[in-house]
Amino acid sequence: MELIIQWVFIIGIAWFVLNRFIPVKGVSNISALEAKKKFRDKDVQFVDVRTPGEYKVNHRKPFKNIPLYQLPQQEK
C-alpha cells in the first residue's frame, strides 16, 4: 500500500512540474533574432508583461506594456 501511495505522489509531482513548463495554448516563444525580424511586421503585436516600473526602466518601442496580472481583463 505504501508503494502505491509513493507512486501516486511521484506521478502527481511530475504532472505538476510538467504543466509548469508546457507552453500555454496560443502563446509561442521565439528567439531574439526572430523577434527582431518581426518588428517590421505591422500585423504582430508585442506585449511586455512586466510591471510598469520594470517596463519604464528598460523597454523597446514596439512593445506594449500590459502587466501580467491585467492580461485576463484585456479584451481581444
Number of C-alpha atoms within 10 A of each C-alpha: 5 7 8 9 10 11 11 12 12 12 12 12 12 11 11 11 11 11 11 9 8 8 11 10 6 5 7 7 9 8 7 9 8 10 13 10 9 14 15 10 9 8 8 11 11 16 14 17 17 15 13 12 8 13 17 11 7 7 13 10 7 14 14 14 17 17 15 12 10 9 11 7 7 7 5 3
